[in-house]
Amino acid sequence: MQYKLIACEVFFREVCLAAALTQHTVDIEFTPKDAHDESAVLRKLIQDGIERTEASDVSYDAVLLGYGLCGNSTAGLYARSLPIVIPRAHDCCTLFLGSKQEFREHFSENPSRPFSSTGYMERGESSRREASMESVLGLDKTFDEYAAMYGEDNARYIIQTLHPEIQWSDDNHVVFIEIPETAHLGFAARCRKDAEAEGRGFRLLEGDMRLIHGLVSGDWNSEDYLVVSPGQEIVPRYDWEEIVASETPDRR
């Protein structure tokens, strides 16, 4: 199989390692880390990459996305002639941890806790991700905005049912997710030093490349990945399990 992988550059080392180990041929395109700051900007970068892939002379079998929902940045992405595969993840943090269950365990009650990784520290201007759970889950819109997107009943469900589950707190710790394969680079120690200089605590979590390996190996079980058929688009699900789904839009 031959795949086109479009991914955030924070996964540069992990993606390149996984691509080197898979039996499939994987061509890779990275987007800048700081593009996450504006969901519309990142969405356009990814969509442009998808369209370039479809227009390419290479006969790709699928477009792989190295992102999560990422504050709705991947919502609305589509391909006309190729399937799209995306992990069921709220944010890149899930991909570093290796599962949506680990993400929920460590971050659901600590939405403002900043985290970092090797890719975050060595690329871009900022050394850590400082995102609130509101933007991570796509819960940072008003009722009217949700109603325009999904209808009033769905908007009411999002605001009244999902929103109260978030525990708004910040324990003033910085989390570093350390991938074993890149631990020798020493970025965890640098992150600890920076956190302590700011008067913050530090916590080390062990990461796992499981989701990244599965993405490039074609092991797309429905629990961890969404496969979007050609002609469909990615739509968000504001929950902890499905996270993303697909539907056929009316593009008339």
C-alpha angles and dihedrals in degrees: 000000000000119000136184111218120198112188144159112265091239085080094051097119096038095046094047091050093049091047090052091053101044122093090226127085110251124188111196134210122180131204122209116269093231091058085083088075091078117036094201091054094050092044091055093048091053095043090050089052091051091051092048088052092053091048092049124110088232115098100228121188097208145350113241121203121209095201141085125224084289100192091319093305091131096041111114097020114142144167126212101206109013134060117247121216121200131169117248093248137135095212143349087273089074091056091051092049093046100233144043088235091061090048092053093046096052104031112025093088095034104054097158096047110121119225137190142189139184091277093048093051099046099042134057129001100292123064098208143030113253103183128149118228088243092068094036092057094035092247096128098098132097124250091255091052092051091045091054090051103039109008129263097281093054091043090053090049092052095047100039101034109030102030097061091056091070114096107211106214142127121201092191094244129133116218122209116197107208119201107209092223092061100032091106091069091076100228093134091063091049091050091050091051092050092048093050091048087058092049093252131132122243132222128185120211123187112236130208131212092209096115093045093049091048092050096056095036094058093243094140106165112179093239093064106023140044117215109202114204119226111278094027128100136217115260126186125245111198097218141092100252116038096026094167132033137170135238139170110257127211102245097171 
